[in-house]
Amino acid sequence: MNADAKKLAADFDLEKLTREFYDDPYPTYRALRENEPVKRLPNGTVFLTRYDDLVTTYKNTKSFSSDKKREFAPKYGDTPLYEHHTTSLVFNDPPAHTRVRRLIMGALSPRAIAGMEPDIVKLVDGLLDAIAAKGHCELIDDFAASIPIEVIGNLLDVPHDEREPLRDWSLAILGALEPVVSPDVAARGNKAVTDFLAYLSTLVARRREKPGNPERDVLTRLIQGEENGERLTEKELLHNCIFLLNAGHETTTNLIGNGLVALHRNPDQKQRLIDNPDMIKTAVEEMLRYESSNQLGNRMTTERVELGGVMLEAGTSVTLCIGAANRDPAQFPDPESFDVARTPNRHLAFATGAHQCAGMALARLEGAIAISRFLARFPNYAVGGQPVRGGRVRFRGFLSVPCAIG
């Protein structure tokens, strides 16, 4: 087994992944963590799998940059995808990152998020009513994916009859973030950015004419800026609205879908949560750790730096494997086990440091409401047939999960 693990680590190439890897990447991550935790890939990049190495990288923003202009220029060329990903919050360093994050966080305050709870409960209960009436469900389309789209649509105050394209735009743009991007995937991503920008331009123009309540309407808050006069440029405004949808849509969809499938596959933990519904907060944290919605992050070294005993030259592209770090036994006892009461649980599903997810409190709230109410309504639900994975390495989730509700 040890020889097999060494070979698995030695042969690993992020640009040549197998079907078995997409189905279950964790044996590979374990082999890398144990044998080549700072793995140099054939393309010259470095792949990290240890928890402590990821934390070091996240927190050292001076040596490890989030700015993607150098990395994405050869990948995307002069395209809408390049403009989008090099303008959005997540792929920038301070001071640009700090300025945009401060504006967004102002609209996602604890008070603002607490005020969203009644609307999320109403949304979830409406979806559950529809599932009950149908007698069965497709867990992603009928439930998991419907929640964040509506929540973010409400945050930006997108009219309900204009929300239909949002999910497809988001999936197309995020799909083009994979390590290898085919011409078809790139074309879909570029078209999605172009179409989304065109829609947002009209939405912003309408909102400028008729502002909403900046305490609840993130778009109005971003348009109006800070009291000190700090505002986003038009390009920053539009691209960060796209970022808000993308950041909050697929990751939360995956949290809900992955969480309900994990409970189904661990019936003792499912029953434990049914018997102790007040465990939902620790259960959500375990779902985030056990099957992280976002599995990969990226940085680039700005100077010569040592990491995990390996010297990295300036300009080295670094991939942070969140999915591997969240199963590191040095941080998590019995990491391959799913434990809804696990504590402490300092997982990295939302990263850490300056780039810790701005919307993590909202994602946690959506996940807790959705999963707890689904479980209370349909305690005997069962996944039927074979769930279909999304076929991506960066974002881990399901495309479809047939489900009987009992």
N, C-alpha and C positions, 0 to 999 in steps of 0.2 A: 504493500500500500504506500509505503514511504517513497519507494522508487517511482510508483505511478504518480504520486503527488509532485515529486520533483520534475518529472517529465511534463506534467500538466502546466506547472509554473514556467518551465523552460520554453514550452511551445506557445505560450499565450501571446496573442497578437490582437489588439483591440480592433484592428481593421479586417480581421479574418475570423469572425466568430462562427461557431457551429450552432446548429439547431438545438443541440443538447444544452449549450450554454444559455441560449435564450429561455429555454424551459426552466433551467435551474442553474444560475450562475454561482451559487454559494460554494460548491465543492472546489471550483476554480479559485474563488476568492480566498478560501481557506488555504489552498496549496500555495498561492502567492504570498499570503501573509506569513506562512511558516517557512517558506524557502527563499522567496525573492520579494520582500516587502517594499523595497524601492526598486521596481522593475524597469529596466531600460527596454523600451519597445523598438522594433525594427525601424520605425520612422524617426527615432531620435528623441521621442517624448519619454516621460517618466510616469509610471503608474503606481500610486500609493494605496496600501491596503490596511495599514495599522492605525488604530484610533489616535494614538499620541502624535503620530506624524501628521495626520490631518489637522488636529487641533493646533499644532505648531504652525502649520501653513496658513490656516485661517487667520490666526492672530498676528502673524508677522506680515502686515500689509506693506511694509517698506520693501521687503525682499521678494514678496510674492504678489504680483500685480493681478488685478481683475480686468484691466483694460485689454480688450480683445482686438484692437485694430491690427496689430501685427499678425496675430494668429488667423483672423478671419479674412484678411485681404486676399491671400492666395486661395482660400476655401470658397469664397463667394464672389470675388471680383467686385466690380462697381455695380452693385445690384441693390434692389430694395431690401433684401435680407441683410446685406452688409450694413446699410444705413440703420436699419432697425436694431440689430444686435449690438452695434457700437454706440447707440444713443440711449438704450434703455438702462435703467438703474443698476441692474445686476452685473452688467459688464463694464462698469466704470469704477475708477478710483476716486478718492477725495481729491479736490473739493466738489467735483461735479456730483459724485455719489452722495455726499453728505447733504448737499443742497436739495436734490430731488427727494431723497429719503425723508428729510425733515418735513417737506410738504405733504408727502403721502402719509407719514405717521401721524401727522396732525389730524387727518381724517379717519384714522384707524385707532383712535384713543380707546382706552378701556371703557370709558363711558359710552362712546359711539358704538362699540361692539356689543356691549350689554343691551343697548337699545335695539339691536337687530334681532335679539333672541325671539321675541314673539312672532316676528315675520317668518323666521326660519322654521319655527315649530309649525306654524300654519302651512307653510310650503310643504314640509315633510309629511304632515298629516294628510294633506290633499293628495300627494303622490301615493301614500299608503292606501287611501280610500280607493284610488283608481286601480291599484294592484289587486286589492280585495275584490273589487267588482269583476275584474278579469279572471281571477282565480289562479293566476300564475304570473311570473314576471321574467323579463330579461333584466338582470340586476343592474347592468350598466346603463342602457338606454332608458329604462323605465324609472330608474331611481338614482344611482350614484352620479351620473353625468348631468342629471337635470337640476341638481341642487346648486352646485357652484355657479353654473351659468346664470341662474335666476338671482343668486345672491350678488354676483358681480354686476349683473345687469341692473339690479336695484342700486348698487353703490354708485354706478355711473349714471343712473336714471335713464337707461336706454328704454324707449317705449317697448312694451311687450310684443307688439306686432313687428318689431324690427330686430328681434333677437335670434331668429332662426339661423342666420349664417355664422353666428359667433363661434359655435363649437367647431365647425369645419375649418374656419380660418385659423383658430388656435391650434388644432391638430396638425394642420399643414405647416404652420410656422415652426412649431416645436419639432416636428418630424425632420426638418432640415438642420437640426442641431446634432443629429447622430454623428458618430465618428466618420462614417462613410456616407456620402450623400450622392445618390444617383441623379442623372440629369432630370428625370421625371419628378423626383421628390423636390429638387431645387426649383423647378419650374412652378410646381404647385405652391411652394413656400413663397416665392416671389410674387405670384399672382395674389396670394392671400394677403400679403403685406400691402400691395397696391390697392386691392379692393377695400381692405380694412381702413387704410388711410383716407380713401375717398369718402367712405361712410362717416368716419370720425370728423372729417372737415365740416361736413354739413351739420353733424350733431353739435360740434363746438360752436359753430356760427349761431345755431338756434339758442344754445345755452348762454352765449354772450348777450343775445337780445333779451332773453328771459331767464335770469339766473335762478338756480334752485337754492335750497338751504345748505350753506357750506358745512353745517354740522353733520349733515347726513349725505349730501351729494358730493362725492369725491371730485367729480369733474368740475363742479363749480368752484370747489376749494382750490384745485390746481390752476384754474383760470385766474382766479382772483389773487392767488399768491399769498405771501406773508404780509403782515401789517407793516413791516419795515420796507415794503416795496419790492421785495425779492419775488421774481416771477420766472416761470419757465419760458423759453422761446417756443414758438409755434411747433417747431420740429420736435423739441423735447416733450412738449405737452402731448402731441399725437402719439409718439412712439411709446411713451410711458403709460398711456391708456391701454395700448396693445399689450404692453408688458403686464399690467395689472390683471387683464383677462387671462393671459397665458400662465402667469405665475400662480393664479388662484384657481384655475379651471382644472387642468389635468392632474395636478398634484392632489387636489382634494377629491376629485373623482377616484383616483387610485387609492387614496386612504380609505374611502368608504368601501370600494369594491374589494381591495386586498383584505381589509379588516373582516368583512362578512365571510369571505372565502376562508380566511384563516380560522375563524370561529367554527365554521362548518367542518373543517379538517381536524379540529382539536375539540371534539365534543365535550370533554371534561371541562375545558376552559369556557366553552359556550354555556354549559350548565352552571358553572360557577358564577358567570356574569349575570345569568338569568336570576339566580338565587340572591345575588348581591349587586343590584343595579347601581348602587352608589360607587362601585368600582369602575364606572365607565371612564373616568379621567385617567386612571392608571392603565386601563385597557387600551385606550386610544394611544397613549404613549408607547405601549408595547407594539401596537400595530405599526406605528411609525418606525420603530426600531427594527422589528422583525422582517418587514417587507417594505423598505423605504420607497416612497413614491418617486423621489428623485434619487437616482443611484450614483450619479457622477457630477463632479464639479471640476472646474479648470482654473489654473493660475499660470503665470509666466514669471520666471525669475528675472529680477531687475539687476542682480549683482551675483557674484560668485558666492554660493552659500552651501553649507553642509546640512544635510537632512538625513536622519536615520543612519549616520555613519557613512553616507555617500556624498561626495562633492559634486554639486551641480554648477555648471557654468551659467553665466548671465545669458538670458534669452532661451532658457530651457522651458519647454511647455510641460506642465505638470497636470496630470489627471488625478483628482482626489476621489477614491472609490468609497462613497458613503455606505453603500450596501455591505462592503467588506468590513469597514470600521465599526459598523453597528453590530457586527457579530464577532468582535475581537474579544477572546476570552480574558485578555489582560484587563479589560474594562467591565465585561458583563459575564458573571458566573453562568455556566451552562447556556451559552449564547444561542445554540441551535434550538432550544426549547422555547415555546410560546407560552408566556406566563402573564395573565391579565393583571396580576397583582405585583408585578416586578417593581421594586423600588430599592435603591435609587435607579434612575433610568436616564442617564445623561447622554441620550442618543444625539446623533448629528443630522437627523432628517431635515432640520431647519438650518443646518450649518451652525456656526458660532462666530463670535467676534463682530467686526463692523458690518459684515454682510449677512448677519443672521436674518432670516426671513421676516420681512416687515409685516406680513399678514398671518404670522403663525397663530396668534390668538384667535383670529377669525376661523382659520382652518380647524383648529382644535374644537371650537364651538360647533362648527358645521358637522364635524365627524362625530362628536359626542351626541348631538341631537339626532342625527340621521341613524346611527348604529343602535343607540339605546331604544329609540322609538320603533325601529324595524324589528328589533329583537322582542320587544314587549308585545307588538302586534302579531308577529309571526314566529313564535318561539320554536316551532317545528319545521321551519324552512329547511330546504335541502337543495344543494346544488345538483342539478341534473345534467347528464351528459358530460361532455368535456369542455370546460371553460377555454376560451380562446385568448391567448396572450397577445399583447400589443405588438410583439415582434421588434421591440426596441430595447437598447441597453441603457440609455440615459434615464428614461422614464419607465418605471416598471409598473405595469397594471394590466388589466384585461380589456379586450375589445368587446367581448360578450361573455355572459355567465347565465345560462339557462337556470331557472330557479323555480322549484315547487314551493308553495307557501304553506302546505300542510292543511 
